Amino acid sequence: MTPGARVAAQIDILEAILSGVPAEKALTNWARGNRFAGSKDRAALRDLVFQALRCRRSAGAWPAPQSARAWAIGTLRAHGEDPNEFFTGIAHAPAALCADDVTPAPSDRDRLDLQDWVIDLLTQQYGAEQTAKIGAVLRHRAPITLRVNLQKTTRAQLQAELAKAEIETTPNLASDTALTIVSNPRRAVLQPCFEQGWFELQDAASQAVADAIALNGRVLDYCAGGGGKSLALAARSGSKIFAHDISTARMAEIAPRAARGGHDIEVIAPQDLAKSAKFETVVCDLPCSGSGAWRRSPEGKWSLTPKDLEAFVRLQRDIIAKSITYLAPNGCLALITCSIFEAENQGQRQFVSENFPDLTFCSTEQYLPSATQDGLYLVIFKKGI
């Protein structure tokens, strides 16, 4: 596909998204209906669509675009590209630009590519300068980072192995196990060393958070999901990790991932957790707004409302209260979010301190979104001090 043909396909997918189809489904539907497109075309098209979603406001498409065509034009202009080079009407490219193809020039506030209420809230928390930095980071594609499984290889050995497939990597300073991919990122999981368990895909901040949790005795990953943190904890400690999630379906990949990495992870179904003995370490990767990782799920940047944020805070407090019941005396509770909102972070730290007097605050770490990592928050408490 020519660059212009890719933009034409982007417009088709944006039209589906505007009709209410989720981005991932819209991309899948397009690929099924256009099987002539190769893997490189599909990957490039995905990048174009997610670029448009991340930069919706500076593209003049928020709260609503004039059309999917206007959205695509505005996205190109927002990234300093000339739409005339893509809108040629030649070889399946969109029709050439005309007088009606006018997109508004973005204001300074538009260039933050955030909703107004989010800008106001972040400005209260971090100030205007830091908010502008956060907005700028979230406009761009997230880095792809690997977690090296030190039980099977070293960071240098993995770098050398990936380099054979022209996959260039660089050490990420957030963690001793982190390698950020510089070139050919989509080739990584196709390499034999992935199937051999040498690495997993995991953001650098997530790795740093796992590094910061002291592991003592029995360890429970209470909101395990797909098991990313369970795997990281198992790889670092070499000990058994217990994984639980309210949804057993979300934990379906834990067993095969653990087998690939050579880890001992026992999945505990919700109905069986109450029968289990207490745990010396309980890790809660809480469901949250996902605002620290909006680059990866940009639809959430535009769909989140203040009421949604309040609902997440209530849900988190319910989960925190339940998780504490599984904590052994002198045990450690680690709460994690991938959020940049104080209500989900420092606010929950205060909630625990005020409502659970047998828990003592130990430490906290915060990672804001940057060119090398997502935004994450960690707070650790000790029971019985």
C-alpha positions as CSV (number, residue, x, y, z in Angstrom):
1,M,0.0,0.0,0.0
2,T,1.2,3.5,-0.8
3,P,1.3,6.1,2.0
4,G,-1.8,7.7,0.5
5,A,-3.7,4.4,0.4
6,R,-2.9,3.8,4.0
7,V,-4.4,7.2,4.9
8,A,-7.5,6.2,2.9
9,A,-7.7,3.1,5.0
10,Q,-7.2,5.1,8.1
11,I,-10.2,7.3,7.2
12,D,-12.3,4.2,6.7
13,I,-11.4,2.9,10.2
14,L,-11.9,6.3,11.8
15,E,-15.4,6.4,10.3
16,A,-16.1,3.1,12.0
17,I,-14.7,4.4,15.3
18,L,-17.0,7.5,15.0
19,S,-19.9,5.2,14.6
20,G,-19.1,3.6,17.9
21,V,-16.9,0.6,17.0
22,P,-13.9,0.2,19.4
23,A,-10.6,0.9,17.8
24,E,-9.2,-2.7,18.1
25,K,-12.4,-4.1,16.6
26,A,-12.4,-1.6,13.8
27,L,-8.8,-2.5,12.9
28,T,-9.7,-6.2,13.0
29,N,-12.7,-5.8,10.8
30,W,-10.8,-3.8,8.3
31,A,-8.0,-6.4,8.2
32,R,-10.6,-9.2,7.6
33,G,-12.2,-7.3,4.8
34,N,-8.8,-6.4,3.1
35,R,-6.7,-9.5,3.2
36,F,-4.5,-8.1,0.5
37,A,-2.8,-5.9,3.1
38,G,0.4,-7.4,4.4
39,S,1.7,-7.4,7.9
40,K,3.7,-4.2,7.4
41,D,0.7,-2.4,6.0
42,R,-1.5,-3.5,8.9
43,A,1.2,-2.4,11.4
44,A,1.6,1.0,9.7
45,L,-2.2,1.4,9.6
46,R,-2.5,0.6,13.3
47,D,0.1,3.3,14.0
48,L,-1.9,5.8,12.0
49,V,-5.1,5.1,13.7
50,F,-3.6,5.2,17.2
51,Q,-1.8,8.4,16.3
52,A,-5.1,10.0,15.4
53,L,-6.7,8.8,18.7
54,R,-3.8,10.1,20.8
55,C,-3.9,13.5,19.1
56,R,-7.6,13.9,18.7
57,R,-7.9,17.3,20.1
58,S,-4.9,19.0,18.3
59,A,-6.3,17.4,15.1
60,G,-9.5,19.3,15.6
61,A,-11.5,16.1,16.2
62,W,-12.5,16.8,19.8
63,P,-15.2,16.7,21.0
64,A,-16.4,15.8,17.4
65,P,-14.6,16.0,14.1
66,Q,-16.3,17.4,10.9
67,S,-15.6,14.0,9.4
68,A,-13.2,11.1,9.5
69,R,-11.4,12.8,6.5
70,A,-11.0,16.0,8.4
71,W,-9.7,14.0,11.4
72,A,-7.0,12.4,9.3
73,I,-6.1,15.7,7.7
74,G,-5.9,17.4,11.2
75,T,-3.7,14.5,12.5
76,L,-1.2,15.0,9.7
77,R,-1.0,18.7,10.3
78,A,-0.7,18.2,14.1
79,H,2.4,16.1,13.5
80,G,3.9,18.6,11.1
81,E,3.2,16.7,7.9
82,D,1.7,18.1,4.7
83,P,-1.7,16.5,3.9
84,N,-1.2,17.3,0.2
85,E,1.5,14.6,0.0
86,F,-1.1,12.0,1.0
87,F,-4.3,13.4,-0.4
88,T,-3.6,13.0,-4.1
89,G,-6.4,11.0,-5.5
90,I,-3.8,8.7,-7.1
91,A,-3.4,4.9,-6.5
92,H,-6.2,4.6,-3.9
93,A,-5.1,7.7,-2.1
94,P,-7.9,10.0,-0.8
95,A,-9.1,12.8,-3.1
96,A,-7.0,15.9,-3.3
97,L,-7.6,18.6,-0.8
98,C,-10.2,21.2,-1.6
99,A,-11.5,24.5,-0.1
100,D,-13.8,22.6,2.3
101,D,-10.9,20.7,3.9
102,V,-10.2,23.3,6.5
103,T,-9.1,22.2,10.0
104,P,-8.9,24.7,12.9
105,A,-5.5,25.7,14.1
106,P,-5.0,24.2,17.6
107,S,-4.6,26.5,20.6
108,D,-2.0,25.9,23.2
109,R,-4.6,24.1,25.3
110,D,-5.6,21.9,22.3
111,R,-2.0,20.9,21.9
112,L,-2.0,19.2,25.3
113,D,-4.4,16.6,23.8
114,L,-6.3,16.1,27.0
115,Q,-9.9,16.9,28.1
116,D,-10.4,20.3,29.8
117,W,-11.2,18.8,33.2
118,V,-8.1,16.6,33.1
119,I,-5.9,19.6,32.2
120,D,-7.4,21.5,35.1
121,L,-7.0,18.6,37.6
122,L,-3.4,17.8,36.5
123,T,-2.5,21.5,36.7
124,Q,-3.8,21.6,40.3
125,Q,-1.6,18.6,41.1
126,Y,1.6,19.2,39.2
127,G,1.5,22.8,37.9
128,A,1.2,24.0,34.3
129,E,4.7,23.1,33.2
130,Q,4.6,19.5,34.4
131,T,1.1,19.1,33.0
132,A,2.4,20.3,29.6
133,K,5.2,17.7,29.7
134,I,2.7,14.9,30.6
135,G,0.4,16.0,27.8
136,A,3.3,16.0,25.3
137,V,4.5,12.5,26.3
138,L,1.0,11.1,26.0
139,R,0.7,12.4,22.4
140,H,3.3,9.9,21.2
141,R,3.6,6.2,20.9
142,A,4.7,4.3,24.0
143,P,8.1,2.7,24.1
144,I,8.2,-1.1,23.9
145,T,10.3,-2.6,26.7
146,L,11.3,-6.1,27.5
147,R,11.8,-7.7,31.0
148,V,14.8,-9.9,30.9
149,N,14.3,-13.2,32.7
150,L,17.5,-13.4,34.7
151,Q,16.8,-17.0,35.6
152,K,17.5,-17.9,32.0
153,T,19.8,-15.3,30.5
154,T,21.4,-11.9,31.1
155,R,20.6,-8.5,29.7
156,A,23.7,-8.5,27.6
157,Q,23.1,-12.0,26.3
158,L,19.5,-11.1,25.3
159,Q,20.7,-8.0,23.6
160,A,23.2,-9.9,21.6
161,E,20.7,-12.6,20.6
162,L,18.1,-10.0,19.5
163,A,20.7,-8.1,17.5
164,K,21.1,-11.2,15.3
165,A,17.6,-10.4,14.1
166,E,18.4,-6.7,13.7
167,I,16.4,-5.9,16.8
168,E,18.4,-3.1,18.5
169,T,17.8,-2.6,22.2
170,T,19.1,-0.2,24.9
171,P,19.2,-0.7,28.7
172,N,16.5,1.2,30.4
173,L,17.7,2.8,33.6
174,A,14.4,2.2,35.5
175,S,15.3,-1.5,36.2
176,D,18.2,-3.9,35.8
177,T,16.0,-6.2,33.9
178,A,14.6,-3.6,31.4
179,L,15.6,-3.3,27.7
180,T,13.8,-0.8,25.5
181,I,13.6,-1.8,21.8
182,V,15.0,0.8,19.5
183,S,14.4,-0.9,16.1
184,N,12.1,-3.6,14.7
185,P,10.0,-4.0,17.8
186,R,7.4,-6.3,16.2
187,R,10.0,-8.9,15.5
188,A,10.8,-9.5,19.2
189,V,8.1,-12.0,20.1
190,L,8.8,-14.0,16.9
191,Q,12.2,-14.9,18.0
192,P,13.1,-18.4,19.5
193,C,14.4,-16.8,22.6
194,F,10.9,-15.5,23.4
195,E,9.5,-19.0,23.3
196,Q,12.4,-20.2,25.4
197,G,11.3,-17.8,28.1
198,W,14.2,-15.3,28.0
199,F,12.0,-12.3,28.2
200,E,8.5,-10.9,28.5
201,L,7.0,-7.6,27.3
202,Q,6.7,-5.3,30.3
203,D,6.9,-1.5,30.7
204,A,10.0,-0.3,32.5
205,A,8.0,1.4,35.3
206,S,6.2,-1.8,36.0
207,Q,9.5,-3.6,36.3
208,A,10.8,-0.9,38.7
209,V,7.7,-1.2,40.8
210,A,8.2,-5.0,41.1
211,D,11.8,-4.5,42.0
212,A,10.8,-2.2,44.9
213,I,8.5,-4.7,46.6
214,A,10.3,-6.7,49.3
215,L,9.2,-10.3,49.1
216,N,8.8,-12.3,52.3
217,G,7.1,-15.6,52.9
218,R,4.0,-16.4,50.9
219,V,3.3,-13.8,48.2
220,L,-0.1,-13.1,46.8
221,D,-0.7,-11.1,43.6
222,Y,-4.3,-10.2,44.4
223,C,-5.3,-8.5,41.2
224,A,-3.2,-10.6,38.9
225,G,-4.9,-10.1,35.5
226,G,-2.7,-11.6,32.9
227,G,0.1,-12.2,35.4
228,G,2.7,-9.6,34.3
229,K,3.6,-8.7,37.9
230,S,3.4,-12.3,39.1
231,L,5.9,-13.3,36.5
232,A,8.2,-10.4,37.4
233,L,8.1,-11.2,41.1
234,A,8.7,-14.9,40.4
235,A,11.6,-14.2,38.1
236,R,13.2,-11.9,40.7
237,S,12.7,-14.1,43.7
238,G,12.9,-17.6,42.3
239,S,10.1,-18.5,44.8
240,K,6.5,-19.5,44.4
241,I,3.9,-16.8,43.7
242,F,0.2,-17.1,44.2
243,A,-2.0,-15.3,41.7
244,H,-5.6,-14.4,42.1
245,D,-8.1,-12.3,40.2
246,I,-11.9,-11.9,40.4
247,S,-12.0,-13.0,36.8
248,T,-10.6,-16.4,36.1
249,A,-10.7,-15.7,32.4
250,R,-8.2,-12.9,32.8
251,M,-5.7,-15.3,34.4
252,A,-5.9,-17.8,31.5
253,E,-2.5,-16.9,30.2
254,I,-0.6,-17.1,33.5
255,A,0.0,-20.9,33.4
256,P,1.5,-21.0,29.8
257,R,3.6,-17.8,30.5
258,A,4.9,-19.2,33.8
259,A,5.8,-22.5,32.1
260,R,7.7,-20.6,29.3
261,G,9.6,-18.6,31.9
262,G,10.2,-21.6,34.2
263,H,8.4,-20.0,37.2
264,D,6.2,-21.5,39.9
265,I,2.9,-19.6,40.0
266,E,-0.2,-21.1,41.5
267,V,-3.5,-19.6,40.3
268,I,-6.1,-19.4,43.0
269,A,-9.7,-19.1,41.9
270,P,-11.9,-16.6,43.7
271,Q,-13.9,-19.2,45.4
272,D,-10.8,-20.8,46.8
273,L,-9.0,-17.8,48.2
274,A,-10.8,-17.7,51.5
275,K,-9.6,-21.3,52.3
276,S,-6.0,-20.2,51.8
277,A,-3.6,-19.4,54.6
278,K,-2.6,-15.7,55.1
279,F,0.2,-14.1,53.0
280,E,3.2,-12.3,54.2
281,T,3.2,-10.1,51.0
282,V,0.0,-9.0,49.2
283,V,0.4,-7.1,46.0
284,C,-2.6,-5.2,44.6
285,D,-2.3,-3.8,41.0
286,L,-5.5,-1.9,41.4
287,P,-8.0,-1.3,38.5
288,C,-7.8,2.4,37.7
289,S,-8.2,5.1,35.1
290,G,-5.1,3.8,33.2
291,S,-4.1,7.5,32.8
292,G,-0.4,6.7,33.1
293,A,-0.6,4.5,30.1
294,W,-3.0,6.4,27.9
295,R,-0.5,6.2,25.0
296,R,-1.3,2.5,24.8
297,S,-5.1,2.9,25.2
298,P,-5.8,6.3,23.9
299,E,-9.6,5.9,23.7
300,G,-9.6,6.0,27.5
301,K,-8.1,9.5,27.4
302,W,-11.3,10.8,25.8
303,S,-13.9,8.6,27.4
304,L,-13.0,9.1,31.1
305,T,-15.3,11.3,33.0
306,P,-15.1,12.7,36.6
307,K,-17.8,10.3,37.7
308,D,-15.7,7.4,36.2
309,L,-12.7,8.6,38.3
310,E,-14.9,8.7,41.4
311,A,-16.1,5.1,40.6
312,F,-12.6,3.9,40.3
313,V,-11.7,5.4,43.7
314,R,-14.6,3.6,45.3
315,L,-13.8,0.3,43.7
316,Q,-10.2,0.6,44.7
317,R,-11.1,1.2,48.3
318,D,-13.3,-1.9,48.3
319,I,-10.5,-4.0,46.9
320,I,-8.0,-2.6,49.3
321,A,-10.3,-3.5,52.3
322,K,-10.7,-7.0,51.0
323,S,-7.1,-7.6,50.2
324,I,-6.0,-6.6,53.7
325,T,-8.0,-9.5,55.2
326,Y,-5.5,-11.9,53.5
327,L,-2.5,-10.2,55.0
328,A,-0.6,-12.0,57.7
329,P,0.7,-10.3,60.9
330,N,3.8,-8.3,60.1
331,G,3.0,-8.7,56.4
332,C,3.6,-6.2,53.6
333,L,0.8,-4.6,51.5
334,A,1.9,-3.1,48.1
335,L,-0.7,-1.0,46.2
336,I,-0.1,-0.1,42.6
337,T,-1.9,1.9,40.0
338,C,-1.0,3.0,36.5
339,S,-2.6,6.4,37.2
340,I,-1.4,10.0,37.3
341,F,-4.3,11.2,39.4
342,E,-3.8,12.0,43.1
343,A,-7.3,10.6,44.0
344,E,-6.1,7.1,42.9
345,N,-2.6,7.4,44.4
346,Q,-1.9,9.7,47.3
347,G,-5.6,9.8,48.1
348,Q,-5.7,6.0,48.6
349,R,-2.5,6.2,50.7
350,Q,-4.3,8.6,53.0
351,F,-7.4,6.3,53.0
352,V,-5.4,3.4,54.2
353,S,-3.6,5.4,56.9
354,E,-6.8,6.9,58.2
355,N,-8.9,3.7,58.2
356,F,-6.5,0.8,59.0
357,P,-4.6,1.8,62.1
358,D,-2.8,-1.6,62.2
359,L,-1.1,-0.7,58.9
360,T,2.0,1.6,58.9
361,F,3.2,3.5,55.9
362,C,6.6,2.4,54.7
363,S,7.5,3.9,51.3
364,T,6.1,5.3,48.1
365,E,7.4,5.7,44.6
366,Q,5.8,7.5,41.6
367,Y,6.8,7.4,37.9
368,L,5.3,10.0,35.6
369,P,4.9,9.1,31.9
370,S,8.1,9.8,30.1
371,A,9.8,8.8,26.8
372,T,11.1,5.7,28.5
373,Q,8.2,4.5,30.7
374,D,4.6,4.7,31.6
375,G,3.2,6.5,34.7
376,L,2.8,4.3,37.8
377,Y,2.4,4.7,41.5
378,L,3.4,2.4,44.3
379,V,2.8,2.7,48.1
380,I,3.8,0.1,50.6
381,F,2.4,-0.6,54.1
382,K,3.5,-2.9,56.9
383,K,0.9,-4.6,59.2
384,G,1.4,-4.8,62.9
385,I,4.3,-2.4,63.4
